[in-house]
Amino acid sequence: MSLNDRRDRALAAEYALGTLRGAARLRFQRRLKREPALAEETARWVALLRGMDSHLAPVTPPEAVWKKIALALPEEKPAPLYGRALPWLTAAGLVLAVLLYAFAFRPPALTPLTVLNGAQQTGQWIVSANGARDRIILSPVEVMAVAPDKSLELWVIPAGQAPVSLGLITGESINNIAIARQLSMKNAVLAVSLEPKGGSKTGLPTGPVLYSAKL
């Protein structure tokens, strides 16, 4: 693996972790749109990290734990010259933790399919599929919020056929969508439209298409 490949893998991990910020994050988002291999690598990290969330139940620490942490913290001192490297070291530690988790628990493998891009640069959805290809997973990446009286609806448009609704999705969490066996996904288009709350009442998209991509 080349130095550039290792750098891109680290950037993809940081992007999924949320530690890549500011201008660097914007540059990386632009690269995702024109570099399919980088989008696939990022999709793997996003899917893995989102999968970790589903295995972990939130636990509120006792108040005594926070007090002990506060008492154990050292007094504030001026940051050393090498302090600029700490965010990278922290990110590397998190990446290592994720790799150890993946090795120990072996979550189901996901295959990146495509990235749904917003027509108005309003974020992206990274689309992956499970091994059986009977489910797709949509991971939102900084997608825009919708009004309370609106819903996002996912559609598949098989080649030469009318759109078929795959149900409502949310930009606040990962979406796990079942795919009917009779649906052909080859050369199909995935699209997300903005619909009235509860979804389209006509069986076809009625609002603007916010995100789309061809498989």
One Martini backbone bead per residue (centre of mass of N, CA, C, O) as a GRO file, in nm:
protein
  215
    1MET     BB    1   0.096   0.037   0.023
    2SER     BB    2   0.077   0.353  -0.015
    3LEU     BB    3   0.102   0.658   0.122
    4ASN     BB    4  -0.164   0.768   0.001
    5ASP     BB    5  -0.343   0.534   0.096
    6ARG     BB    6  -0.293   0.571   0.398
    7ARG     BB    7  -0.394   0.860   0.412
    8ASP     BB    8  -0.685   0.806   0.306
    9ARG     BB    9  -0.765   0.609   0.527
   10ALA     BB   10  -0.732   0.810   0.759
   11LEU     BB   11  -0.931   1.022   0.651
   12ALA     BB   12  -1.181   0.837   0.645
   13ALA     BB   13  -1.182   0.780   0.947
   14GLU     BB   14  -1.202   1.074   1.043
   15TYR     BB   15  -1.462   1.142   0.898
   16ALA     BB   16  -1.637   0.926   1.045
   17LEU     BB   17  -1.557   1.030   1.341
   18GLY     BB   18  -1.531   1.370   1.323
   19THR     BB   19  -1.214   1.486   1.316
   20LEU     BB   20  -1.275   1.616   1.042
   21ARG     BB   21  -1.229   1.962   0.979
   22GLY     BB   22  -1.320   2.213   0.801
   23ALA     BB   23  -1.140   2.247   0.520
   24ALA     BB   24  -1.065   1.944   0.512
   25ARG     BB   25  -1.358   1.839   0.491
   26LEU     BB   26  -1.437   1.985   0.230
   27ARG     BB   27  -1.221   1.857   0.052
   28PHE     BB   28  -1.312   1.565   0.100
   29GLN     BB   29  -1.601   1.593  -0.015
   30ARG     BB   30  -1.507   1.656  -0.304
   31ARG     BB   31  -1.357   1.385  -0.346
   32LEU     BB   32  -1.600   1.190  -0.316
   33LYS     BB   33  -1.738   1.279  -0.596
   34ARG     BB   34  -1.456   1.185  -0.780
   35GLU     BB   35  -1.380   0.919  -0.579
   36PRO     BB   36  -1.486   0.605  -0.549
   37ALA     BB   37  -1.273   0.468  -0.367
   38LEU     BB   38  -1.302   0.670  -0.134
   39ALA     BB   39  -1.606   0.625  -0.086
   40GLU     BB   40  -1.577   0.327  -0.007
   41GLU     BB   41  -1.393   0.363   0.236
   42THR     BB   42  -1.588   0.549   0.392
   43ALA     BB   43  -1.828   0.352   0.402
   44ARG     BB   44  -1.692   0.144   0.581
   45TRP     BB   45  -1.656   0.327   0.827
   46VAL     BB   46  -1.947   0.418   0.869
   47ALA     BB   47  -2.072   0.135   0.901
   48LEU     BB   48  -1.899   0.043   1.140
   49LEU     BB   49  -1.967   0.274   1.341
   50ARG     BB   50  -2.275   0.236   1.331
   51GLY     BB   51  -2.266  -0.060   1.430
   52MET     BB   52  -2.162   0.000   1.715
   53ASP     BB   53  -2.413   0.148   1.822
   54SER     BB   54  -2.605  -0.114   1.817
   55HIS     BB   55  -2.421  -0.264   2.057
   56LEU     BB   56  -2.457  -0.008   2.243
   57ALA     BB   57  -2.543   0.082   2.564
   58PRO     BB   58  -2.634   0.334   2.746
   59VAL     BB   59  -2.438   0.475   3.024
   60THR     BB   60  -2.465   0.623   3.339
   61PRO     BB   61  -2.260   0.756   3.540
   62PRO     BB   62  -2.174   0.809   3.834
   63GLU     BB   63  -2.107   1.090   4.014
   64ALA     BB   64  -1.842   0.984   4.144
   65VAL     BB   65  -1.679   0.957   3.883
   66TRP     BB   66  -1.663   1.257   3.805
   67LYS     BB   67  -1.519   1.349   4.066
   68LYS     BB   68  -1.263   1.179   4.028
   69ILE     BB   69  -1.178   1.300   3.761
   70ALA     BB   70  -1.156   1.595   3.854
   71LEU     BB   71  -0.939   1.536   4.081
   72ALA     BB   72  -0.726   1.394   3.869
   73LEU     BB   73  -0.675   1.644   3.733
   74PRO     BB   74  -0.461   1.850   3.619
   75GLU     BB   75  -0.323   2.128   3.596
   76GLU     BB   76  -0.307   2.388   3.405
   77LYS     BB   77  -0.100   2.404   3.110
   78PRO     BB   78   0.096   2.478   2.879
   79ALA     BB   79   0.123   2.389   2.569
   80PRO     BB   80   0.311   2.206   2.396
   81LEU     BB   81   0.466   2.192   2.091
   82TYR     BB   82   0.340   1.888   2.037
   83GLY     BB   83   0.020   1.941   2.052
   84ARG     BB   84  -0.059   1.921   1.744
   85ALA     BB   85  -0.044   1.593   1.744
   86LEU     BB   86  -0.278   1.489   1.927
   87PRO     BB   87  -0.522   1.457   1.734
   88TRP     BB   88  -0.384   1.233   1.570
   89LEU     BB   89  -0.341   1.036   1.805
   90THR     BB   90  -0.636   1.011   1.882
   91ALA     BB   91  -0.738   0.907   1.611
   92ALA     BB   92  -0.555   0.658   1.605
   93GLY     BB   93  -0.678   0.530   1.860
   94LEU     BB   94  -0.965   0.500   1.749
   95VAL     BB   95  -0.896   0.326   1.507
   96LEU     BB   96  -0.777   0.093   1.669
   97ALA     BB   97  -1.036   0.029   1.826
   98VAL     BB   98  -1.204  -0.045   1.578
   99LEU     BB   99  -1.026  -0.278   1.478
  100LEU     BB  100  -1.055  -0.451   1.734
  101TYR     BB  101  -1.358  -0.476   1.719
  102ALA     BB  102  -1.377  -0.610   1.440
  103PHE     BB  103  -1.209  -0.862   1.518
  104ALA     BB  104  -1.386  -0.960   1.765
  105PHE     BB  105  -1.701  -0.926   1.633
  106ARG     BB  106  -1.763  -0.933   1.336
  107PRO     BB  107  -1.936  -0.767   1.153
  108PRO     BB  108  -2.126  -0.736   0.903
  109ALA     BB  109  -2.071  -0.722   0.580
  110LEU     BB  110  -2.017  -0.437   0.364
  111THR     BB  111  -2.112  -0.300   0.045
  112PRO     BB  112  -2.036  -0.058  -0.149
  113LEU     BB  113  -2.224   0.132  -0.400
  114THR     BB  114  -2.288   0.447  -0.326
  115VAL     BB  115  -2.346   0.809  -0.373
  116LEU     BB  116  -2.567   1.043  -0.257
  117ASN     BB  117  -2.624   1.347  -0.405
  118GLY     BB  118  -2.672   1.680  -0.375
  119ALA     BB  119  -2.791   1.928  -0.575
  120GLN     BB  120  -2.726   2.159  -0.324
  121GLN     BB  121  -2.501   2.067  -0.132
  122THR     BB  122  -2.663   1.883   0.126
  123GLY     BB  123  -2.501   1.625   0.107
  124GLN     BB  124  -2.495   1.265   0.199
  125TRP     BB  125  -2.525   0.916   0.091
  126ILE     BB  126  -2.422   0.604   0.204
  127VAL     BB  127  -2.428   0.303   0.012
  128SER     BB  128  -2.509  -0.025   0.125
  129ALA     BB  129  -2.460  -0.388   0.135
  130ASN     BB  130  -2.526  -0.695   0.186
  131GLY     BB  131  -2.444  -1.013   0.100
  132ALA     BB  132  -2.752  -1.085  -0.002
  133ARG     BB  133  -2.892  -0.823  -0.129
  134ASP     BB  134  -3.166  -0.757   0.077
  135ARG     BB  135  -3.001  -0.499   0.182
  136ILE     BB  136  -2.984  -0.153   0.264
  137ILE     BB  137  -2.752   0.112   0.361
  138LEU     BB  138  -2.804   0.437   0.504
  139SER     BB  139  -2.560   0.702   0.541
  140PRO     BB  140  -2.554   0.999   0.678
  141VAL     BB  141  -2.390   1.316   0.552
  142GLU     BB  142  -2.483   1.609   0.631
  143VAL     BB  143  -2.781   1.640   0.611
  144MET     BB  144  -3.063   1.793   0.576
  145ALA     BB  145  -3.317   1.926   0.729
  146VAL     BB  146  -3.660   1.881   0.795
  147ALA     BB  147  -3.964   1.954   0.820
  148PRO     BB  148  -4.223   1.845   1.020
  149ASP     BB  149  -4.420   1.826   0.742
  150LYS     BB  150  -4.189   1.630   0.643
  151SER     BB  151  -4.045   1.374   0.418
  152LEU     BB  152  -3.829   1.108   0.347
  153GLU     BB  153  -3.804   0.931   0.028
  154LEU     BB  154  -3.732   0.616  -0.106
  155TRP     BB  155  -3.610   0.530  -0.439
  156VAL     BB  156  -3.653   0.300  -0.709
  157ILE     BB  157  -3.526   0.293  -1.060
  158PRO     BB  158  -3.568   0.091  -1.285
  159ALA     BB  159  -3.492   0.008  -1.586
  160GLY     BB  160  -3.769   0.131  -1.760
  161GLN     BB  161  -3.920   0.216  -1.491
  162ALA     BB  162  -4.098   0.281  -1.228
  163PRO     BB  163  -4.115   0.397  -0.933
  164VAL     BB  164  -4.013   0.261  -0.606
  165SER     BB  165  -4.089   0.234  -0.286
  166LEU     BB  166  -3.875   0.203   0.027
  167GLY     BB  167  -3.947   0.438   0.206
  168LEU     BB  168  -3.871   0.590   0.490
  169ILE     BB  169  -3.630   0.836   0.599
  170THR     BB  170  -3.343   0.942   0.795
  171GLY     BB  171  -3.091   1.196   0.890
  172GLU     BB  172  -3.028   1.084   1.208
  173SER     BB  173  -2.978   0.787   1.091
  174ILE     BB  174  -2.959   0.479   1.018
  175ASN     BB  175  -3.068   0.285   0.723
  176ASN     BB  176  -3.269  -0.017   0.698
  177ILE     BB  177  -3.336  -0.179   0.384
  178ALA     BB  178  -3.557  -0.365   0.220
  179ILE     BB  179  -3.537  -0.601  -0.061
  180ALA     BB  180  -3.702  -0.716  -0.309
  181ARG     BB  181  -3.646  -0.975  -0.520
  182GLN     BB  182  -3.798  -0.848  -0.783
  183LEU     BB  183  -3.592  -0.629  -0.770
  184SER     BB  184  -3.399  -0.444  -0.993
  185MET     BB  185  -3.064  -0.295  -0.944
  186LYS     BB  186  -2.970  -0.286  -1.224
  187ASN     BB  187  -2.918   0.029  -1.332
  188ALA     BB  188  -3.032   0.181  -1.112
  189VAL     BB  189  -3.209   0.437  -0.930
  190LEU     BB  190  -3.145   0.643  -0.659
  191ALA     BB  191  -3.387   0.827  -0.451
  192VAL     BB  192  -3.464   1.143  -0.281
  193SER     BB  193  -3.761   1.274  -0.152
  194LEU     BB  194  -3.986   1.537  -0.087
  195GLU     BB  195  -4.252   1.491   0.142
  196PRO     BB  196  -4.511   1.451   0.295
  197LYS     BB  197  -4.612   1.350   0.576
  198GLY     BB  198  -4.569   0.993   0.531
  199GLY     BB  199  -4.569   1.040   0.229
  200SER     BB  200  -4.673   0.940  -0.057
  201LYS     BB  201  -5.014   0.911  -0.202
  202THR     BB  202  -4.947   0.797  -0.520
  203GLY     BB  203  -4.667   0.612  -0.560
  204LEU     BB  204  -4.515   0.881  -0.630
  205PRO     BB  205  -4.331   1.134  -0.681
  206THR     BB  206  -4.402   1.489  -0.566
  207GLY     BB  207  -4.131   1.597  -0.501
  208PRO     BB  208  -3.829   1.685  -0.470
  209VAL     BB  209  -3.507   1.588  -0.565
  210LEU     BB  210  -3.225   1.569  -0.346
  211TYR     BB  211  -3.121   1.268  -0.414
  212SER     BB  212  -2.879   1.088  -0.631
  213ALA     BB  213  -2.810   0.763  -0.804
  214LYS     BB  214  -2.630   0.530  -0.985
  215LEU     BB  215  -2.566   0.176  -0.987
   0.00000   0.00000   0.00000
